[in-house]
Amino acid sequence: MIYAIYRVFHLLWTGSLAFLTAIPILEQGAFDKFVWNETFFLAIWLLGASLLFTKRFNVFGMIFTLAPLVFTAPVFIFMLSI
């Protein structure tokens, strides 16, 4: 039961990071070459969210839902260092 609650909280905070990667898509309103990376990571997050609640592939779901964090953290650190 506690692991199921952890999975829900994991989806909430990784989902908020996935939304941060979707901001360029929302600003431009179209798919340009620039936003294909963000779309790719959102698709990986959705795949991970669906795998997270399966018994066999829940570890892969955890890894796939962390993909937006791996993508956005270096971008934000670079933007803060400028």
mmCIF file of the N, C-alpha and C atoms, coordinates in Angstrom:
data_MODEL
# 
_entry.id   MODEL 
# 
loop_
_atom_site.group_PDB 
_atom_site.id 
_atom_site.type_symbol 
_atom_site.label_atom_id 
_atom_site.label_alt_id 
_atom_site.label_comp_id 
_atom_site.label_asym_id 
_atom_site.label_entity_id 
_atom_site.label_seq_id 
_atom_site.pdbx_PDB_ins_code 
_atom_site.Cartn_x 
_atom_site.Cartn_y 
_atom_site.Cartn_z 
_atom_site.occupancy 
_atom_site.B_iso_or_equiv 
_atom_site.pdbx_formal_charge 
_atom_site.auth_seq_id 
_atom_site.auth_comp_id 
_atom_site.auth_asym_id 
_atom_site.auth_atom_id 
_atom_site.pdbx_PDB_model_num 
ATOM 1   N N  . MET A 1 1  ? 0.827  -1.196 0.000   1.00 0.00 ? 1  MET A N  1 
ATOM 2   C CA . MET A 1 1  ? 0.000  0.000  0.000   1.00 0.00 ? 1  MET A CA 1 
ATOM 3   C C  . MET A 1 1  ? 0.875  1.266  0.000   1.00 0.00 ? 1  MET A C  1 
ATOM 4   N N  . ILE A 1 2  ? 1.914  1.257  0.801   1.00 0.00 ? 2  ILE A N  1 
ATOM 5   C CA . ILE A 1 2  ? 2.784  2.434  0.883   1.00 0.00 ? 2  ILE A CA 1 
ATOM 6   C C  . ILE A 1 2  ? 3.516  2.630  -0.446  1.00 0.00 ? 2  ILE A C  1 
ATOM 7   N N  . TYR A 1 3  ? 3.894  1.525  -1.095  1.00 0.00 ? 3  TYR A N  1 
ATOM 8   C CA . TYR A 1 3  ? 4.567  1.638  -2.382  1.00 0.00 ? 3  TYR A CA 1 
ATOM 9   C C  . TYR A 1 3  ? 3.637  2.228  -3.436  1.00 0.00 ? 3  TYR A C  1 
ATOM 10  N N  . ALA A 1 4  ? 2.344  1.918  -3.368  1.00 0.00 ? 4  ALA A N  1 
ATOM 11  C CA . ALA A 1 4  ? 1.379  2.495  -4.300  1.00 0.00 ? 4  ALA A CA 1 
ATOM 12  C C  . ALA A 1 4  ? 1.228  3.998  -4.071  1.00 0.00 ? 4  ALA A C  1 
ATOM 13  N N  . ILE A 1 5  ? 1.243  4.408  -2.810  1.00 0.00 ? 5  ILE A N  1 
ATOM 14  C CA . ILE A 1 5  ? 1.177  5.843  -2.501  1.00 0.00 ? 5  ILE A CA 1 
ATOM 15  C C  . ILE A 1 5  ? 2.431  6.541  -3.001  1.00 0.00 ? 5  ILE A C  1 
ATOM 16  N N  . TYR A 1 6  ? 3.592  5.902  -2.838  1.00 0.00 ? 6  TYR A N  1 
ATOM 17  C CA . TYR A 1 6  ? 4.831  6.476  -3.343  1.00 0.00 ? 6  TYR A CA 1 
ATOM 18  C C  . TYR A 1 6  ? 4.777  6.635  -4.856  1.00 0.00 ? 6  TYR A C  1 
ATOM 19  N N  . ARG A 1 7  ? 4.207  5.648  -5.559  1.00 0.00 ? 7  ARG A N  1 
ATOM 20  C CA . ARG A 1 7  ? 4.121  5.752  -7.015  1.00 0.00 ? 7  ARG A CA 1 
ATOM 21  C C  . ARG A 1 7  ? 3.248  6.928  -7.436  1.00 0.00 ? 7  ARG A C  1 
ATOM 22  N N  . VAL A 1 8  ? 2.185  7.188  -6.705  1.00 0.00 ? 8  VAL A N  1 
ATOM 23  C CA . VAL A 1 8  ? 1.318  8.325  -7.025  1.00 0.00 ? 8  VAL A CA 1 
ATOM 24  C C  . VAL A 1 8  ? 2.073  9.639  -6.831  1.00 0.00 ? 8  VAL A C  1 
ATOM 25  N N  . PHE A 1 9  ? 2.784  9.780  -5.715  1.00 0.00 ? 9  PHE A N  1 
ATOM 26  C CA . PHE A 1 9  ? 3.571  11.000 -5.492  1.00 0.00 ? 9  PHE A CA 1 
ATOM 27  C C  . PHE A 1 9  ? 4.699  11.131 -6.504  1.00 0.00 ? 9  PHE A C  1 
ATOM 28  N N  . HIS A 1 10 ? 5.288  10.021 -6.893  1.00 0.00 ? 10 HIS A N  1 
ATOM 29  C CA . HIS A 1 10 ? 6.328  10.042 -7.922  1.00 0.00 ? 10 HIS A CA 1 
ATOM 30  C C  . HIS A 1 10 ? 5.763  10.553 -9.244  1.00 0.00 ? 10 HIS A C  1 
ATOM 31  N N  . LEU A 1 11 ? 4.561  10.102 -9.593  1.00 0.00 ? 11 LEU A N  1 
ATOM 32  C CA . LEU A 1 11 ? 3.925  10.590 -10.818 1.00 0.00 ? 11 LEU A CA 1 
ATOM 33  C C  . LEU A 1 11 ? 3.590  12.072 -10.737 1.00 0.00 ? 11 LEU A C  1 
ATOM 34  N N  . LEU A 1 12 ? 3.182  12.537 -9.573  1.00 0.00 ? 12 LEU A N  1 
ATOM 35  C CA . LEU A 1 12 ? 2.836  13.953 -9.429  1.00 0.00 ? 12 LEU A CA 1 
ATOM 36  C C  . LEU A 1 12 ? 4.048  14.859 -9.631  1.00 0.00 ? 12 LEU A C  1 
ATOM 37  N N  . TRP A 1 13 ? 5.153  14.557 -8.979  1.00 0.00 ? 13 TRP A N  1 
ATOM 38  C CA . TRP A 1 13 ? 6.282  15.477 -9.122  1.00 0.00 ? 13 TRP A CA 1 
ATOM 39  C C  . TRP A 1 13 ? 6.983  15.310 -10.454 1.00 0.00 ? 13 TRP A C  1 
ATOM 40  N N  . THR A 1 14 ? 7.036  14.103 -11.022 1.00 0.00 ? 14 THR A N  1 
ATOM 41  C CA . THR A 1 14 ? 7.621  13.980 -12.354 1.00 0.00 ? 14 THR A CA 1 
ATOM 42  C C  . THR A 1 14 ? 6.677  14.531 -13.415 1.00 0.00 ? 14 THR A C  1 
ATOM 43  N N  . GLY A 1 15 ? 5.376  14.479 -13.158 1.00 0.00 ? 15 GLY A N  1 
ATOM 44  C CA . GLY A 1 15 ? 4.417  15.074 -14.083 1.00 0.00 ? 15 GLY A CA 1 
ATOM 45  C C  . GLY A 1 15 ? 4.542  16.585 -14.136 1.00 0.00 ? 15 GLY A C  1 
ATOM 46  N N  . SER A 1 16 ? 4.827  17.196 -12.990 1.00 0.00 ? 16 SER A N  1 
ATOM 47  C CA . SER A 1 16 ? 5.031  18.647 -13.001 1.00 0.00 ? 16 SER A CA 1 
ATOM 48  C C  . SER A 1 16 ? 6.285  19.005 -13.796 1.00 0.00 ? 16 SER A C  1 
ATOM 49  N N  . LEU A 1 17 ? 7.316  18.174 -13.711 1.00 0.00 ? 17 LEU A N  1 
ATOM 50  C CA . LEU A 1 17 ? 8.508  18.419 -14.520 1.00 0.00 ? 17 LEU A CA 1 
ATOM 51  C C  . LEU A 1 17 ? 8.240  18.166 -15.999 1.00 0.00 ? 17 LEU A C  1 
ATOM 52  N N  . ALA A 1 18 ? 7.406  17.194 -16.299 1.00 0.00 ? 18 ALA A N  1 
ATOM 53  C CA . ALA A 1 18 ? 7.028  16.959 -17.691 1.00 0.00 ? 18 ALA A CA 1 
ATOM 54  C C  . ALA A 1 18 ? 6.243  18.145 -18.243 1.00 0.00 ? 18 ALA A C  1 
ATOM 55  N N  . PHE A 1 19 ? 5.449  18.781 -17.399 1.00 0.00 ? 19 PHE A N  1 
ATOM 56  C CA . PHE A 1 19 ? 4.733  19.985 -17.825 1.00 0.00 ? 19 PHE A CA 1 
ATOM 57  C C  . PHE A 1 19 ? 5.711  21.120 -18.107 1.00 0.00 ? 19 PHE A C  1 
ATOM 58  N N  . LEU A 1 20 ? 6.783  21.215 -17.321 1.00 0.00 ? 20 LEU A N  1 
ATOM 59  C CA . LEU A 1 20 ? 7.784  22.250 -17.577 1.00 0.00 ? 20 LEU A CA 1 
ATOM 60  C C  . LEU A 1 20 ? 8.468  22.047 -18.920 1.00 0.00 ? 20 LEU A C  1 
ATOM 61  N N  . THR A 1 21 ? 8.659  20.800 -19.322 1.00 0.00 ? 21 THR A N  1 
ATOM 62  C CA . THR A 1 21 ? 9.246  20.564 -20.642 1.00 0.00 ? 21 THR A CA 1 
ATOM 63  C C  . THR A 1 21 ? 8.249  20.851 -21.741 1.00 0.00 ? 21 THR A C  1 
ATOM 64  N N  . ALA A 1 22 ? 6.956  20.847 -21.427 1.00 0.00 ? 22 ALA A N  1 
ATOM 65  C CA . ALA A 1 22 ? 5.932  21.115 -22.437 1.00 0.00 ? 22 ALA A CA 1 
ATOM 66  C C  . ALA A 1 22 ? 5.661  22.600 -22.614 1.00 0.00 ? 22 ALA A C  1 
ATOM 67  N N  . ILE A 1 23 ? 6.249  23.452 -21.814 1.00 0.00 ? 23 ILE A N  1 
ATOM 68  C CA . ILE A 1 23 ? 5.995  24.894 -21.913 1.00 0.00 ? 23 ILE A CA 1 
ATOM 69  C C  . ILE A 1 23 ? 6.339  25.451 -23.297 1.00 0.00 ? 23 ILE A C  1 
ATOM 70  N N  . PRO A 1 24 ? 7.471  25.078 -23.929 1.00 0.00 ? 24 PRO A N  1 
ATOM 71  C CA . PRO A 1 24 ? 7.711  25.584 -25.297 1.00 0.00 ? 24 PRO A CA 1 
ATOM 72  C C  . PRO A 1 24 ? 6.631  25.157 -26.285 1.00 0.00 ? 24 PRO A C  1 
ATOM 73  N N  . ILE A 1 25 ? 6.071  23.978 -26.115 1.00 0.00 ? 25 ILE A N  1 
ATOM 74  C CA . ILE A 1 25 ? 4.982  23.538 -26.993 1.00 0.00 ? 25 ILE A CA 1 
ATOM 75  C C  . ILE A 1 25 ? 3.761  24.418 -26.784 1.00 0.00 ? 25 ILE A C  1 
ATOM 76  N N  . LEU A 1 26 ? 3.467  24.742 -25.528 1.00 0.00 ? 26 LEU A N  1 
ATOM 77  C CA . LEU A 1 26 ? 2.303  25.569 -25.242 1.00 0.00 ? 26 LEU A CA 1 
ATOM 78  C C  . LEU A 1 26 ? 2.504  27.009 -25.710 1.00 0.00 ? 26 LEU A C  1 
ATOM 79  N N  . GLU A 1 27 ? 3.730  27.509 -25.638 1.00 0.00 ? 27 GLU A N  1 
ATOM 80  C CA . GLU A 1 27 ? 3.997  28.885 -26.062 1.00 0.00 ? 27 GLU A CA 1 
ATOM 81  C C  . GLU A 1 27 ? 3.906  29.038 -27.569 1.00 0.00 ? 27 GLU A C  1 
ATOM 82  N N  . GLN A 1 28 ? 4.472  28.095 -28.315 1.00 0.00 ? 28 GLN A N  1 
ATOM 83  C CA . GLN A 1 28 ? 4.500  28.224 -29.768 1.00 0.00 ? 28 GLN A CA 1 
ATOM 84  C C  . GLN A 1 28 ? 3.214  27.743 -30.416 1.00 0.00 ? 28 GLN A C  1 
ATOM 85  N N  . GLY A 1 29 ? 2.554  26.791 -29.808 1.00 0.00 ? 29 GLY A N  1 
ATOM 86  C CA . GLY A 1 29 ? 1.299  26.302 -30.352 1.00 0.00 ? 29 GLY A CA 1 
ATOM 87  C C  . GLY A 1 29 ? 1.453  25.403 -31.560 1.00 0.00 ? 29 GLY A C  1 
ATOM 88  N N  . ALA A 1 30 ? 2.650  25.018 -31.892 1.00 0.00 ? 30 ALA A N  1 
ATOM 89  C CA . ALA A 1 30 ? 2.872  24.158 -33.046 1.00 0.00 ? 30 ALA A CA 1 
ATOM 90  C C  . ALA A 1 30 ? 4.114  23.315 -32.794 1.00 0.00 ? 30 ALA A C  1 
ATOM 91  N N  . PHE A 1 31 ? 4.262  22.293 -33.597 1.00 0.00 ? 31 PHE A N  1 
ATOM 92  C CA . PHE A 1 31 ? 5.437  21.437 -33.489 1.00 0.00 ? 31 PHE A CA 1 
ATOM 93  C C  . PHE A 1 31 ? 6.495  21.898 -34.482 1.00 0.00 ? 31 PHE A C  1 
ATOM 94  N N  . ASP A 1 32 ? 7.522  22.522 -33.983 1.00 0.00 ? 32 ASP A N  1 
ATOM 95  C CA . ASP A 1 32 ? 8.668  22.894 -34.806 1.00 0.00 ? 32 ASP A CA 1 
ATOM 96  C C  . ASP A 1 32 ? 9.777  21.883 -34.563 1.00 0.00 ? 32 ASP A C  1 
ATOM 97  N N  . LYS A 1 33 ? 10.896 22.075 -35.229 1.00 0.00 ? 33 LYS A N  1 
ATOM 98  C CA . LYS A 1 33 ? 12.036 21.201 -34.988 1.00 0.00 ? 33 LYS A CA 1 
ATOM 99  C C  . LYS A 1 33 ? 12.523 21.318 -33.547 1.00 0.00 ? 33 LYS A C  1 
ATOM 100 N N  . PHE A 1 34 ? 12.393 22.488 -32.970 1.00 0.00 ? 34 PHE A N  1 
ATOM 101 C CA . PHE A 1 34 ? 12.919 22.734 -31.632 1.00 0.00 ? 34 PHE A CA 1 
ATOM 102 C C  . PHE A 1 34 ? 12.187 21.933 -30.558 1.00 0.00 ? 34 PHE A C  1 
ATOM 103 N N  . VAL A 1 35 ? 10.892 21.711 -30.712 1.00 0.00 ? 35 VAL A N  1 
ATOM 104 C CA . VAL A 1 35 ? 10.115 21.085 -29.646 1.00 0.00 ? 35 VAL A CA 1 
ATOM 105 C C  . VAL A 1 35 ? 9.982  19.575 -29.797 1.00 0.00 ? 35 VAL A C  1 
ATOM 106 N N  . TRP A 1 36 ? 10.612 18.973 -30.782 1.00 0.00 ? 36 TRP A N  1 
ATOM 107 C CA . TRP A 1 36 ? 10.514 17.522 -30.906 1.00 0.00 ? 36 TRP A CA 1 
ATOM 108 C C  . TRP A 1 36 ? 11.173 16.822 -29.738 1.00 0.00 ? 36 TRP A C  1 
ATOM 109 N N  . ASN A 1 37 ? 12.238 17.383 -29.164 1.00 0.00 ? 37 ASN A N  1 
ATOM 110 C CA . ASN A 1 37 ? 12.868 16.782 -27.987 1.00 0.00 ? 37 ASN A CA 1 
ATOM 111 C C  . ASN A 1 37 ? 11.916 16.771 -26.801 1.00 0.00 ? 37 ASN A C  1 
ATOM 112 N N  . GLU A 1 38 ? 11.216 17.882 -26.589 1.00 0.00 ? 38 GLU A N  1 
ATOM 113 C CA . GLU A 1 38 ? 10.270 17.947 -25.487 1.00 0.00 ? 38 GLU A CA 1 
ATOM 114 C C  . GLU A 1 38 ? 9.117  16.977 -25.701 1.00 0.00 ? 38 GLU A C  1 
ATOM 115 N N  . THR A 1 39 ? 8.652  16.852 -26.929 1.00 0.00 ? 39 THR A N  1 
ATOM 116 C CA . THR A 1 39 ? 7.572  15.916 -27.226 1.00 0.00 ? 39 THR A CA 1 
ATOM 117 C C  . THR A 1 39 ? 8.034  14.486 -26.994 1.00 0.00 ? 39 THR A C  1 
ATOM 118 N N  . PHE A 1 40 ? 9.258  14.195 -27.362 1.00 0.00 ? 40 PHE A N  1 
ATOM 119 C CA . PHE A 1 40 ? 9.811  12.862 -27.148 1.00 0.00 ? 40 PHE A CA 1 
ATOM 120 C C  . PHE A 1 40 ? 9.860  12.527 -25.661 1.00 0.00 ? 40 PHE A C  1 
ATOM 121 N N  . PHE A 1 41 ? 10.309 13.473 -24.835 1.00 0.00 ? 41 PHE A N  1 
ATOM 122 C CA . PHE A 1 41 ? 10.390 13.198 -23.407 1.00 0.00 ? 41 PHE A CA 1 
ATOM 123 C C  . PHE A 1 41 ? 9.013  13.127 -22.757 1.00 0.00 ? 41 PHE A C  1 
ATOM 124 N N  . LEU A 1 42 ? 8.043  13.854 -23.275 1.00 0.00 ? 42 LEU A N  1 
ATOM 125 C CA . LEU A 1 42 ? 6.682  13.713 -22.762 1.00 0.00 ? 42 LEU A CA 1 
ATOM 126 C C  . LEU A 1 42 ? 6.105  12.345 -23.114 1.00 0.00 ? 42 LEU A C  1 
ATOM 127 N N  . ALA A 1 43 ? 6.414  11.851 -24.302 1.00 0.00 ? 43 ALA A N  1 
ATOM 128 C CA . ALA A 1 43 ? 5.945  10.515 -24.689 1.00 0.00 ? 43 ALA A CA 1 
ATOM 129 C C  . ALA A 1 43 ? 6.601  9.449  -23.818 1.00 0.00 ? 43 ALA A C  1 
ATOM 130 N N  . ILE A 1 44 ? 7.888  9.621  -23.515 1.00 0.00 ? 44 ILE A N  1 
ATOM 131 C CA . ILE A 1 44 ? 8.561  8.670  -22.624 1.00 0.00 ? 44 ILE A CA 1 
ATOM 132 C C  . ILE A 1 44 ? 7.948  8.732  -21.230 1.00 0.00 ? 44 ILE A C  1 
ATOM 133 N N  . TRP A 1 45 ? 7.591  9.928  -20.750 1.00 0.00 ? 45 TRP A N  1 
ATOM 134 C CA . TRP A 1 45 ? 6.962  10.045 -19.437 1.00 0.00 ? 45 TRP A CA 1 
ATOM 135 C C  . TRP A 1 45 ? 5.607  9.353  -19.433 1.00 0.00 ? 45 TRP A C  1 
ATOM 136 N N  . LEU A 1 46 ? 4.829  9.522  -20.480 1.00 0.00 ? 46 LEU A N  1 
ATOM 137 C CA . LEU A 1 46 ? 3.530  8.850  -20.541 1.00 0.00 ? 46 LEU A CA 1 
ATOM 138 C C  . LEU A 1 46 ? 3.686  7.332  -20.589 1.00 0.00 ? 46 LEU A C  1 
ATOM 139 N N  . LEU A 1 47 ? 4.687  6.857  -21.308 1.00 0.00 ? 47 LEU A N  1 
ATOM 140 C CA . LEU A 1 47 ? 4.967  5.425  -21.328 1.00 0.00 ? 47 LEU A CA 1 
ATOM 141 C C  . LEU A 1 47 ? 5.350  4.945  -19.926 1.00 0.00 ? 47 LEU A C  1 
ATOM 142 N N  . GLY A 1 48 ? 6.192  5.691  -19.261 1.00 0.00 ? 48 GLY A N  1 
ATOM 143 C CA . GLY A 1 48 ? 6.579  5.334  -17.898 1.00 0.00 ? 48 GLY A CA 1 
ATOM 144 C C  . GLY A 1 48 ? 5.417  5.377  -16.928 1.00 0.00 ? 48 GLY A C  1 
ATOM 145 N N  . ALA A 1 49 ? 4.522  6.342  -17.108 1.00 0.00 ? 49 ALA A N  1 
ATOM 146 C CA . ALA A 1 49 ? 3.348  6.429  -16.238 1.00 0.00 ? 49 ALA A CA 1 
ATOM 147 C C  . ALA A 1 49 ? 2.436  5.224  -16.423 1.00 0.00 ? 49 ALA A C  1 
ATOM 148 N N  . SER A 1 50 ? 2.343  4.736  -17.637 1.00 0.00 ? 50 SER A N  1 
ATOM 149 C CA . SER A 1 50 ? 1.514  3.547  -17.852 1.00 0.00 ? 50 SER A CA 1 
ATOM 150 C C  . SER A 1 50 ? 2.217  2.289  -17.343 1.00 0.00 ? 50 SER A C  1 
ATOM 151 N N  . LEU A 1 51 ? 3.542  2.233  -17.441 1.00 0.00 ? 51 LEU A N  1 
ATOM 152 C CA . LEU A 1 51 ? 4.276  1.063  -16.957 1.00 0.00 ? 51 LEU A CA 1 
ATOM 153 C C  . LEU A 1 51 ? 4.423  1.048  -15.438 1.00 0.00 ? 51 LEU A C  1 
ATOM 154 N N  . LEU A 1 52 ? 4.260  2.185  -14.809 1.00 0.00 ? 52 LEU A N  1 
ATOM 155 C CA . LEU A 1 52 ? 4.488  2.287  -13.382 1.00 0.00 ? 52 LEU A CA 1 
ATOM 156 C C  . LEU A 1 52 ? 3.513  1.447  -12.570 1.00 0.00 ? 52 LEU A C  1 
ATOM 157 N N  . PHE A 1 53 ? 2.327  1.241  -13.077 1.00 0.00 ? 53 PHE A N  1 
ATOM 158 C CA . PHE A 1 53 ? 1.321  0.505  -12.325 1.00 0.00 ? 53 PHE A CA 1 
ATOM 159 C C  . PHE A 1 53 ? 1.138  -0.928 -12.815 1.00 0.00 ? 53 PHE A C  1 
ATOM 160 N N  . THR A 1 54 ? 2.112  -1.445 -13.547 1.00 0.00 ? 54 THR A N  1 
ATOM 161 C CA . THR A 1 54 ? 2.118  -2.859 -13.881 1.00 0.00 ? 54 THR A CA 1 
ATOM 162 C C  . THR A 1 54 ? 3.070  -3.574 -12.933 1.00 0.00 ? 54 THR A C  1 
ATOM 163 N N  . LYS A 1 55 ? 2.795  -4.815 -12.620 1.00 0.00 ? 55 LYS A N  1 
ATOM 164 C CA . LYS A 1 55 ? 3.650  -5.531 -11.676 1.00 0.00 ? 55 LYS A CA 1 
ATOM 165 C C  . LYS A 1 55 ? 4.998  -5.892 -12.279 1.00 0.00 ? 55 LYS A C  1 
ATOM 166 N N  . ARG A 1 56 ? 4.996  -6.192 -13.542 1.00 0.00 ? 56 ARG A N  1 
ATOM 167 C CA . ARG A 1 56 ? 6.217  -6.701 -14.160 1.00 0.00 ? 56 ARG A CA 1 
ATOM 168 C C  . ARG A 1 56 ? 7.209  -5.598 -14.518 1.00 0.00 ? 56 ARG A C  1 
ATOM 169 N N  . PHE A 1 57 ? 6.714  -4.432 -14.945 1.00 0.00 ? 57 PHE A N  1 
ATOM 170 C CA . PHE A 1 57 ? 7.589  -3.385 -15.475 1.00 0.00 ? 57 PHE A CA 1 
ATOM 171 C C  . PHE A 1 57 ? 7.569  -2.103 -14.647 1.00 0.00 ? 57 PHE A C  1 
ATOM 172 N N  . ASN A 1 58 ? 7.255  -2.186 -13.356 1.00 0.00 ? 58 ASN A N  1 
ATOM 173 C CA . ASN A 1 58 ? 7.163  -0.949 -12.565 1.00 0.00 ? 58 ASN A CA 1 
ATOM 174 C C  . ASN A 1 58 ? 8.520  -0.277 -12.382 1.00 0.00 ? 58 ASN A C  1 
ATOM 175 N N  . VAL A 1 59 ? 9.619  -1.019 -12.392 1.00 0.00 ? 59 VAL A N  1 
ATOM 176 C CA . VAL A 1 59 ? 10.947 -0.396 -12.279 1.00 0.00 ? 59 VAL A CA 1 
ATOM 177 C C  . VAL A 1 59 ? 11.265 0.397  -13.542 1.00 0.00 ? 59 VAL A C  1 
ATOM 178 N N  . PHE A 1 60 ? 10.902 -0.139 -14.711 1.00 0.00 ? 60 PHE A N  1 
ATOM 179 C CA . PHE A 1 60 ? 11.093 0.599  -15.952 1.00 0.00 ? 60 PHE A CA 1 
ATOM 180 C C  . PHE A 1 60 ? 10.212 1.852  -15.973 1.00 0.00 ? 60 PHE A C  1 
ATOM 181 N N  . GLY A 1 61 ? 9.039  1.769  -15.386 1.00 0.00 ? 61 GLY A N  1 
ATOM 182 C CA . GLY A 1 61 ? 8.171  2.938  -15.289 1.00 0.00 ? 61 GLY A CA 1 
ATOM 183 C C  . GLY A 1 61 ? 8.794  4.045  -14.466 1.00 0.00 ? 61 GLY A C  1 
ATOM 184 N N  . MET A 1 62 ? 9.449  3.679  -13.363 1.00 0.00 ? 62 MET A N  1 
ATOM 185 C CA . MET A 1 62 ? 10.149 4.675  -12.543 1.00 0.00 ? 62 MET A CA 1 
ATOM 186 C C  . MET A 1 62 ? 11.273 5.345  -13.332 1.00 0.00 ? 62 MET A C  1 
ATOM 187 N N  . ILE A 1 63 ? 12.007 4.550  -14.090 1.00 0.00 ? 63 ILE A N  1 
ATOM 188 C CA . ILE A 1 63 ? 13.116 5.100  -14.874 1.00 0.00 ? 63 ILE A CA 1 
ATOM 189 C C  . ILE A 1 63 ? 12.597 6.008  -15.974 1.00 0.00 ? 63 ILE A C  1 
ATOM 190 N N  . PHE A 1 64 ? 11.551 5.588  -16.667 1.00 0.00 ? 64 PHE A N  1 
ATOM 191 C CA . PHE A 1 64 ? 11.021 6.388  -17.772 1.00 0.00 ? 64 PHE A CA 1 
ATOM 192 C C  . PHE A 1 64 ? 10.365 7.672  -17.293 1.00 0.00 ? 64 PHE A C  1 
ATOM 193 N N  . THR A 1 65 ? 9.761  7.664  -16.115 1.00 0.00 ? 65 THR A N  1 
ATOM 194 C CA . THR A 1 65 ? 9.153  8.899  -15.627 1.00 0.00 ? 65 THR A CA 1 
ATOM 195 C C  . THR A 1 65 ? 10.188 9.899  -15.133 1.00 0.00 ? 65 THR A C  1 
ATOM 196 N N  . LEU A 1 66 ? 11.413 9.459  -14.887 1.00 0.00 ? 66 LEU A N  1 
ATOM 197 C CA . LEU A 1 66 ? 12.478 10.387 -14.500 1.00 0.00 ? 66 LEU A CA 1 
ATOM 198 C C  . LEU A 1 66 ? 13.150 11.048 -15.693 1.00 0.00 ? 66 LEU A C  1 
ATOM 199 N N  . ALA A 1 67 ? 12.793 10.669 -16.911 1.00 0.00 ? 67 ALA A N  1 
ATOM 200 C CA . ALA A 1 67 ? 13.418 11.236 -18.114 1.00 0.00 ? 67 ALA A CA 1 
ATOM 201 C C  . ALA A 1 67 ? 13.255 12.753 -18.216 1.00 0.00 ? 67 ALA A C  1 
ATOM 202 N N  . PRO A 1 68 ? 12.089 13.345 -17.920 1.00 0.00 ? 68 PRO A N  1 
ATOM 203 C CA . PRO A 1 68 ? 12.015 14.811 -17.971 1.00 0.00 ? 68 PRO A CA 1 
ATOM 204 C C  . PRO A 1 68 ? 12.945 15.497 -16.978 1.00 0.00 ? 68 PRO A C  1 
ATOM 205 N N  . LEU A 1 69 ? 13.160 14.878 -15.808 1.00 0.00 ? 69 LEU A N  1 
ATOM 206 C CA . LEU A 1 69 ? 14.095 15.450 -14.836 1.00 0.00 ? 69 LEU A CA 1 
ATOM 207 C C  . LEU A 1 69 ? 15.508 15.443 -15.384 1.00 0.00 ? 69 LEU A C  1 
ATOM 208 N N  . VAL A 1 70 ? 15.884 14.356 -16.019 1.00 0.00 ? 70 VAL A N  1 
ATOM 209 C CA . VAL A 1 70 ? 17.226 14.255 -16.594 1.00 0.00 ? 70 VAL A CA 1 
ATOM 210 C C  . VAL A 1 70 ? 17.406 15.287 -17.707 1.00 0.00 ? 70 VAL A C  1 
ATOM 211 N N  . PHE A 1 71 ? 16.324 15.607 -18.409 1.00 0.00 ? 71 PHE A N  1 
ATOM 212 C CA . PHE A 1 71 ? 16.401 16.579 -19.501 1.00 0.00 ? 71 PHE A CA 1 
ATOM 213 C C  . PHE A 1 71 ? 16.362 18.015 -19.002 1.00 0.00 ? 71 PHE A C  1 
ATOM 214 N N  . THR A 1 72 ? 15.476 18.331 -18.060 1.00 0.00 ? 72 THR A N  1 
ATOM 215 C CA . THR A 1 72 ? 15.292 19.728 -17.659 1.00 0.00 ? 72 THR A CA 1 
ATOM 216 C C  . THR A 1 72 ? 16.321 20.219 -16.647 1.00 0.00 ? 72 THR A C  1 
ATOM 217 N N  . ALA A 1 73 ? 16.855 19.349 -15.812 1.00 0.00 ? 73 ALA A N  1 
ATOM 218 C CA . ALA A 1 73 ? 17.808 19.798 -14.792 1.00 0.00 ? 73 ALA A CA 1 
ATOM 219 C C  . ALA A 1 73 ? 19.053 20.448 -15.400 1.00 0.00 ? 73 ALA A C  1 
ATOM 220 N N  . PRO A 1 74 ? 19.727 19.845 -16.384 1.00 0.00 ? 74 PRO A N  1 
ATOM 221 C CA . PRO A 1 74 ? 20.882 20.536 -16.967 1.00 0.00 ? 74 PRO A CA 1 
ATOM 222 C C  . PRO A 1 74 ? 20.511 21.831 -17.687 1.00 0.00 ? 74 PRO A C  1 
ATOM 223 N N  . VAL A 1 75 ? 19.330 21.871 -18.288 1.00 0.00 ? 75 VAL A N  1 
ATOM 224 C CA . VAL A 1 75 ? 18.901 23.090 -18.976 1.00 0.00 ? 75 VAL A CA 1 
ATOM 225 C C  . VAL A 1 75 ? 18.714 24.225 -17.965 1.00 0.00 ? 75 VAL A C  1 
ATOM 226 N N  . PHE A 1 76 ? 18.048 23.949 -16.841 1.00 0.00 ? 76 PHE A N  1 
ATOM 227 C CA . PHE A 1 76 ? 17.834 24.978 -15.826 1.00 0.00 ? 76 PHE A CA 1 
ATOM 228 C C  . PHE A 1 76 ? 19.145 25.397 -15.172 1.00 0.00 ? 76 PHE A C  1 
ATOM 229 N N  . ILE A 1 77 ? 20.045 24.458 -14.949 1.00 0.00 ? 77 ILE A N  1 
ATOM 230 C CA . ILE A 1 77 ? 21.340 24.814 -14.362 1.00 0.00 ? 77 ILE A CA 1 
ATOM 231 C C  . ILE A 1 77 ? 22.133 25.688 -15.313 1.00 0.00 ? 77 ILE A C  1 
ATOM 232 N N  . PHE A 1 78 ? 22.072 25.388 -16.607 1.00 0.00 ? 78 PHE A N  1 
ATOM 233 C CA . PHE A 1 78 ? 22.762 26.225 -17.604 1.00 0.00 ? 78 PHE A CA 1 
ATOM 234 C C  . PHE A 1 78 ? 22.138 27.617 -17.654 1.00 0.00 ? 78 PHE A C  1 
ATOM 235 N N  . MET A 1 79 ? 20.800 27.704 -17.589 1.00 0.00 ? 79 MET A N  1 
ATOM 236 C CA . MET A 1 79 ? 20.139 29.007 -17.639 1.00 0.00 ? 79 MET A CA 1 
ATOM 237 C C  . MET A 1 79 ? 20.453 29.833 -16.408 1.00 0.00 ? 79 MET A C  1 
ATOM 238 N N  . LEU A 1 80 ? 20.599 29.192 -15.260 1.00 0.00 ? 80 LEU A N  1 
ATOM 239 C CA . LEU A 1 80 ? 20.926 29.929 -14.038 1.00 0.00 ? 80 LEU A CA 1 
ATOM 240 C C  . LEU A 1 80 ? 22.385 30.392 -14.031 1.00 0.00 ? 80 LEU A C  1 
ATOM 241 N N  . SER A 1 81 ? 23.245 29.694 -14.731 1.00 0.00 ? 81 SER A N  1 
ATOM 242 C CA . SER A 1 81 ? 24.652 30.071 -14.722 1.00 0.00 ? 81 SER A CA 1 
ATOM 243 C C  . SER A 1 81 ? 24.955 31.229 -15.665 1.00 0.00 ? 81 SER A C  1 
ATOM 244 N N  . ILE A 1 82 ? 24.038 31.577 -16.546 1.00 0.00 ? 82 ILE A N  1 
ATOM 245 C CA . ILE A 1 82 ? 24.262 32.676 -17.490 1.00 0.00 ? 82 ILE A CA 1 
ATOM 246 C C  . ILE A 1 82 ? 24.137 34.005 -16.819 1.00 0.00 ? 82 ILE A C  1 
# 
